[in-house]
Amino acid sequence: MKVSDLVKELELTVFCGEENLDAVVKGGYTSDLLSDVMGHMEEGMLWITMQTHQNIVAVSTLKDAAAVLIVNGASPDEETLQKGIEEGVPLLGTPLSAFVVSGKIYQLLQNG
Protein backbone atom coordinates (compact mmCIF):
# COMPACT_ATOMS: atom_id res chain seq x y z
CA MET A 1 0.00 0.00 0.00
CA LYS A 2 1.27 3.46 -0.88
CA VAL A 3 1.20 6.58 1.27
CA SER A 4 -1.29 8.06 -1.21
CA ASP A 5 -3.65 5.13 -0.57
CA LEU A 6 -3.59 5.82 3.18
CA VAL A 7 -4.17 9.53 2.55
CA LYS A 8 -7.27 8.68 0.51
CA GLU A 9 -8.64 5.91 2.76
CA LEU A 10 -8.19 7.84 6.01
CA GLU A 11 -8.80 11.35 4.62
CA LEU A 12 -5.42 12.53 5.89
CA THR A 13 -4.18 16.10 5.51
CA VAL A 14 -1.02 16.45 3.43
CA PHE A 15 1.08 19.31 4.82
CA CYS A 16 4.02 18.75 2.44
CA GLY A 17 5.90 16.07 0.51
CA GLU A 18 3.22 15.52 -2.12
CA GLU A 19 5.92 14.46 -4.58
CA ASN A 20 6.71 11.38 -2.47
CA LEU A 21 3.22 10.05 -1.75
CA ASP A 22 3.94 7.07 -4.00
CA ALA A 23 6.28 5.57 -1.39
CA VAL A 24 5.30 2.07 -0.31
CA VAL A 25 4.34 1.74 3.37
CA LYS A 26 5.98 -1.41 4.76
CA GLY A 27 4.49 -1.04 8.24
CA GLY A 28 3.89 1.50 10.94
CA TYR A 29 5.66 2.69 14.05
CA THR A 30 3.88 4.68 16.77
CA SER A 31 6.11 6.60 19.17
CA ASP A 32 6.77 10.12 20.42
CA LEU A 33 10.25 9.39 21.72
CA LEU A 34 12.86 10.22 19.08
CA SER A 35 15.48 7.86 20.50
CA ASP A 36 12.94 5.02 20.40
CA VAL A 37 12.16 5.73 16.75
CA MET A 38 15.85 5.93 15.87
CA GLY A 39 16.52 2.64 17.59
CA HIS A 40 13.54 0.60 16.42
CA MET A 41 11.68 1.98 13.40
CA GLU A 42 12.53 0.21 10.17
CA GLU A 43 12.98 1.68 6.69
CA GLY A 44 9.78 2.31 4.77
CA MET A 45 7.54 2.52 7.81
CA LEU A 46 4.94 5.19 8.47
CA TRP A 47 5.84 7.04 11.67
CA ILE A 48 2.82 7.98 13.79
CA THR A 49 3.50 10.70 16.38
CA MET A 50 2.15 13.74 18.19
CA GLN A 51 5.49 15.55 17.80
CA THR A 52 5.52 18.60 15.52
CA HIS A 53 9.04 20.05 15.86
CA GLN A 54 11.61 19.96 13.06
CA ASN A 55 13.53 17.02 14.53
CA ILE A 56 10.79 14.71 13.24
CA VAL A 57 11.96 15.51 9.71
CA ALA A 58 15.58 14.75 10.57
CA VAL A 59 14.71 11.43 12.22
CA SER A 60 12.33 10.39 9.44
CA THR A 61 15.05 11.13 6.87
CA LEU A 62 17.65 9.23 8.89
CA LYS A 63 15.36 6.19 9.15
CA ASP A 64 14.02 6.55 5.57
CA ALA A 65 10.40 6.61 6.74
CA ALA A 66 7.65 6.44 4.12
CA ALA A 67 5.97 9.44 5.82
CA VAL A 68 5.25 11.04 9.18
CA LEU A 69 1.66 11.16 10.44
CA ILE A 70 0.93 13.79 13.08
CA VAL A 71 -2.08 12.91 15.25
CA ASN A 72 -4.65 14.66 17.47
CA GLY A 73 -5.29 17.47 14.97
CA ALA A 74 -1.85 19.00 15.49
CA SER A 75 0.02 20.75 12.67
CA PRO A 76 3.75 21.02 12.07
CA ASP A 77 5.26 24.34 13.07
CA GLU A 78 6.65 26.60 10.32
CA GLU A 79 10.27 25.42 10.74
CA THR A 80 9.16 21.80 10.52
CA LEU A 81 7.09 22.47 7.44
CA GLN A 82 9.98 24.23 5.69
CA LYS A 83 12.36 21.40 6.59
CA GLY A 84 9.82 18.85 5.32
CA ILE A 85 9.55 20.71 2.02
CA GLU A 86 13.35 20.88 1.68
CA GLU A 87 13.78 17.17 2.40
CA GLY A 88 10.69 16.00 0.48
CA VAL A 89 9.31 14.24 3.55
CA PRO A 90 5.56 13.66 3.45
CA LEU A 91 4.15 15.23 6.61
CA LEU A 92 0.56 14.15 7.13
CA GLY A 93 -2.10 14.98 9.69
CA THR A 94 -5.22 13.49 11.24
CA PRO A 95 -7.65 14.54 13.98
CA LEU A 96 -7.63 10.93 15.23
CA SER A 97 -5.62 9.75 18.23
CA ALA A 98 -2.47 7.67 17.76
CA PHE A 99 -4.31 4.63 19.11
CA VAL A 100 -7.25 4.87 16.71
CA VAL A 101 -5.26 5.71 13.59
CA SER A 102 -2.67 3.01 14.33
CA GLY A 103 -5.45 0.43 14.45
CA LYS A 104 -6.98 1.67 11.21
CA ILE A 105 -3.62 1.63 9.43
CA TYR A 106 -2.87 -1.86 10.74
CA GLN A 107 -6.17 -3.12 9.31
CA LEU A 108 -5.56 -1.45 5.94
CA LEU A 109 -2.05 -2.88 5.67
CA GLN A 110 -3.25 -6.36 6.59
CA ASN A 111 -6.06 -6.27 4.03
CA GLY A 112 -4.33 -4.44 1.24
Secondary structure by P-SEA (a helix, b strand, c coil): ccaaaaaaaacccccccccccccccccccccccaaaaaacccccbbbbcccccaaaaaaaaaacccbbbbcccccccaaaaaaaaaaccbbbbbcccaaaaaaaaaaaaaac
